[in-house]
Amino acid sequence: MPELVRTEHGKGLHPSAEVPRHHPSALRRLLLAFTLSQIAACSSPWVREPQAQAPVVERAASTAETQVFVVRRKWHVDVGVEAADLRSPLADVRAALPAARYYLFGFGDRGYLMNKSHHFGSLIGALWPGPGVILLTGLKETPEAEFGAENVVRIGLSPAQQRNLQAFIWSSLTRIADAVRPLAPGPYEASYYYAAEPRYSALNTCNTWAAEALESASLPVQTFGVEFADQLWRQARPLAGP
């Protein structure tokens, strides 16, 4: 017998075709597929290719306000700093990309990102804790020009906040003799992979790391449970400067 279902406006019950019910195992498969798609976003090459140009003069340390750039790349979020605002020790990354005007930092799963043969098994492996990697990207143009203004939030920082942000990023990089060296070239010309101290997992994704970076700058960002880009993006947008 056809099942009786309530109409859209709740005015009564009417015969309808049988309403499909999802078996619990099917729901679990759908949830896993969604989760894997989000993990893949953090673990996949980010394909906006920048171009480099002449280096810029370092901004004076006494400048009242600097900025952090929050850049959304579909399901992945980067944080960025203008070259003029880089300070030691993080300024050491300039050696790899000396001509960039802006530097973006993103976190990901090392095994998946650096394995050129991506398959379902490596994607499943990203769900469990494993070595992380930082992708450094150098930009010639502004982040807005590279990724679109709708995908960039500029947040004003005091010099102290900027120092704390850069200290967090620096602490995320694996150092040997207090220096950092690229692991390998990134997925495009102006990018490099660096070994990361944090371990990547389904509960510590690229977006978790980006949220923690903003929190380190004393910005009002909730980090617990942030795994997906939307969760961070909704918090970052209200912090945008004028």
C-alpha positions as CSV (number, residue, x, y, z in Angstrom):
1,M,0.0,0.0,0.0
2,P,1.4,3.5,-0.8
3,E,2.7,5.4,2.2
4,L,0.8,8.4,3.4
5,V,3.0,11.5,3.7
6,R,2.3,15.0,4.9
7,T,2.2,17.7,2.2
8,E,4.7,20.5,2.0
9,H,2.4,22.9,3.7
10,G,1.2,20.4,6.3
11,K,-2.4,20.6,5.2
12,G,-3.1,16.9,5.2
13,L,-2.0,13.4,4.4
14,H,-2.0,12.2,0.9
15,P,-1.0,9.0,-0.9
16,S,2.4,9.1,-2.3
17,A,5.0,6.9,-3.9
18,E,6.9,5.0,-1.2
19,V,9.4,7.3,0.5
20,P,12.9,5.8,0.1
21,R,14.7,5.0,3.3
22,H,18.5,4.9,3.5
23,H,20.0,1.8,5.0
24,P,22.3,2.7,7.9
25,S,25.2,1.2,6.1
26,A,24.4,3.3,3.0
27,L,24.4,6.4,5.2
28,R,27.7,5.5,6.7
29,R,29.1,5.1,3.2
30,L,27.8,8.5,2.2
31,L,29.3,10.1,5.3
32,L,32.6,8.5,4.6
33,A,32.6,9.7,1.0
34,F,31.9,13.2,2.2
35,T,34.6,13.1,4.8
36,L,37.1,11.7,2.3
37,S,36.2,14.5,-0.2
38,Q,37.0,17.1,2.5
39,I,40.3,15.3,3.4
40,A,41.2,15.1,-0.3
41,A,40.7,18.9,-0.5
42,C,43.4,19.4,2.1
43,S,45.6,16.7,0.6
44,S,45.4,17.7,-3.0
45,P,47.6,20.1,-5.0
46,W,46.2,23.6,-5.0
47,V,46.3,24.5,-8.6
48,R,46.4,28.3,-8.8
49,E,49.8,28.9,-10.4
50,P,51.5,32.1,-9.3
51,Q,54.3,34.0,-11.0
52,A,57.2,35.6,-9.2
53,Q,58.6,39.2,-9.6
54,A,61.1,41.5,-8.0
55,P,61.5,41.5,-4.2
56,V,60.0,44.3,-2.1
57,V,61.5,46.4,0.7
58,E,60.9,45.1,4.2
59,R,58.3,47.2,6.1
60,A,59.5,49.1,9.1
61,A,58.9,47.2,12.3
62,S,57.3,50.3,13.9
63,T,54.4,50.2,11.4
64,A,51.2,50.4,13.4
65,E,49.3,47.7,11.6
66,T,50.1,44.7,9.4
67,Q,47.8,42.1,7.8
68,V,47.2,38.4,7.6
69,F,45.6,37.1,4.5
70,V,43.1,34.3,4.8
71,V,42.7,32.6,1.4
72,R,40.1,30.1,0.6
73,R,41.0,27.6,-2.1
74,K,37.8,25.7,-2.4
75,W,37.8,23.3,0.6
76,H,41.2,24.4,1.8
77,V,42.3,27.6,3.7
78,D,45.8,29.2,3.6
79,V,47.1,32.0,5.7
80,G,49.4,34.5,4.2
81,V,51.8,37.4,4.9
82,E,53.1,40.2,2.8
83,A,56.8,39.9,2.1
84,A,57.4,43.3,3.6
85,D,56.0,42.0,6.9
86,L,58.1,38.9,7.2
87,R,60.5,38.9,10.2
88,S,63.2,36.5,11.4
89,P,63.2,33.6,11.8
90,L,60.3,33.0,9.4
91,A,61.9,35.3,6.9
92,D,64.3,32.5,6.2
93,V,61.7,31.1,3.8
94,R,62.5,33.9,1.4
95,A,65.7,32.0,0.4
96,A,63.5,29.5,-1.4
97,L,61.3,32.1,-3.2
98,P,63.2,35.4,-3.0
99,A,61.2,37.2,-5.6
100,A,57.7,36.7,-4.1
101,R,55.6,39.7,-2.8
102,Y,53.3,37.5,-0.8
103,Y,53.8,34.2,1.0
104,L,51.0,31.7,1.7
105,F,51.3,28.8,4.1
106,G,49.0,25.8,4.1
107,F,49.0,22.5,5.9
108,G,48.4,19.0,4.5
109,D,49.0,15.3,4.6
110,R,52.6,14.6,3.6
111,G,52.1,11.0,2.4
112,Y,49.2,11.9,0.1
113,L,50.5,15.2,-1.3
114,M,54.0,13.9,-2.1
115,N,52.7,10.6,-3.5
116,K,52.2,11.2,-7.2
117,S,50.2,8.0,-7.5
118,H,47.0,9.0,-5.7
119,H,44.6,6.2,-5.0
120,F,41.8,5.3,-2.6
121,G,44.1,3.6,-0.1
122,S,46.3,6.7,0.3
123,L,43.2,8.8,0.7
124,I,41.9,6.5,3.5
125,G,45.3,6.6,5.1
126,A,45.0,10.4,5.5
127,L,42.2,9.8,8.0
128,W,44.6,8.5,10.5
129,P,47.4,10.6,12.1
130,G,50.5,10.8,9.9
131,P,53.3,13.1,8.9
132,G,52.2,16.6,7.9
133,V,53.6,19.0,5.4
134,I,53.6,22.8,4.9
135,L,53.1,24.1,1.4
136,L,54.8,27.5,0.9
137,T,53.4,29.5,-2.1
138,G,55.0,32.6,-3.4
139,L,52.7,35.1,-5.2
140,K,53.6,37.8,-7.7
141,E,50.2,39.5,-7.5
142,T,47.9,40.2,-4.6
143,P,46.0,37.2,-3.2
144,E,42.8,38.9,-4.5
145,A,44.3,39.0,-8.0
146,E,45.3,35.4,-7.8
147,F,42.3,33.8,-6.2
148,G,39.5,36.4,-6.5
149,A,38.5,39.0,-3.9
150,E,35.6,36.8,-2.8
151,N,38.1,34.2,-1.6
152,V,40.4,36.5,0.4
153,V,39.9,38.1,3.8
154,R,42.4,40.7,5.0
155,I,42.6,41.0,8.8
156,G,44.5,43.8,10.4
157,L,47.1,42.8,13.0
158,S,49.2,44.8,15.5
159,P,53.0,44.2,15.3
160,A,52.7,41.9,18.3
161,Q,49.9,39.9,16.8
162,Q,52.0,39.5,13.6
163,R,55.0,38.3,15.5
164,N,52.8,35.7,17.3
165,L,51.3,34.5,14.0
166,Q,54.8,34.1,12.4
167,A,56.1,32.3,15.6
168,F,53.2,29.8,15.2
169,I,54.0,29.2,11.6
170,W,57.7,28.9,12.3
171,S,57.0,26.4,15.1
172,S,55.0,24.3,12.6
173,L,58.1,23.9,10.4
174,T,60.5,21.1,11.1
175,R,63.9,22.6,11.7
176,I,67.4,21.2,11.6
177,A,70.0,23.3,13.4
178,D,67.3,26.0,13.7
179,A,67.0,26.2,10.0
180,V,64.4,25.0,7.5
181,R,65.0,23.4,4.1
182,P,62.4,22.5,1.5
183,L,61.5,18.8,1.2
184,A,60.6,19.0,-2.5
185,P,59.2,21.4,-5.1
186,G,55.5,22.1,-4.7
187,P,52.9,21.4,-7.4
188,Y,53.8,24.5,-9.4
189,E,56.8,26.6,-10.0
190,A,56.6,29.1,-7.2
191,S,56.0,26.6,-4.3
192,Y,57.8,24.3,-2.0
193,Y,56.9,21.6,0.5
194,Y,58.4,21.7,4.0
195,A,58.3,19.0,6.7
196,A,55.8,19.9,9.4
197,E,55.8,19.3,13.1
198,P,52.1,18.8,13.5
199,R,50.7,15.4,12.4
200,Y,47.8,15.4,9.9
201,S,44.6,13.5,10.5
202,A,40.8,13.7,9.9
203,L,40.7,15.7,13.2
204,N,43.7,17.9,12.5
205,T,43.2,19.1,8.9
206,C,44.5,22.0,6.8
207,N,41.6,24.1,8.1
208,T,42.3,23.1,11.8
209,W,45.8,24.3,11.4
210,A,44.8,27.6,9.7
211,A,42.3,28.3,12.5
212,E,45.1,27.7,15.1
213,A,47.3,30.1,13.2
214,L,44.7,32.8,13.5
215,E,44.1,32.0,17.1
216,S,47.8,32.4,17.8
217,A,47.5,36.0,16.7
218,S,44.8,36.5,19.4
219,L,42.0,36.7,16.9
220,P,38.6,35.5,18.2
221,V,38.6,32.2,16.3
222,Q,37.2,28.9,17.6
223,T,39.6,26.1,16.7
224,F,38.1,23.0,18.4
225,G,36.2,20.9,15.9
226,V,37.2,23.0,12.9
227,E,37.9,20.5,10.1
228,F,36.3,22.0,7.0
229,A,36.9,25.3,5.2
230,D,33.3,26.6,5.8
231,Q,33.7,26.4,9.5
232,L,36.8,28.7,9.4
233,W,35.5,30.9,6.7
234,R,32.4,31.9,8.6
235,Q,34.6,33.0,11.5
236,A,37.2,34.9,9.4
237,R,34.8,37.0,7.3
238,P,33.5,39.1,10.1
239,L,37.1,39.9,11.1
240,A,37.9,41.6,7.8
241,G,39.4,45.1,8.0
242,P,37.7,48.1,6.4
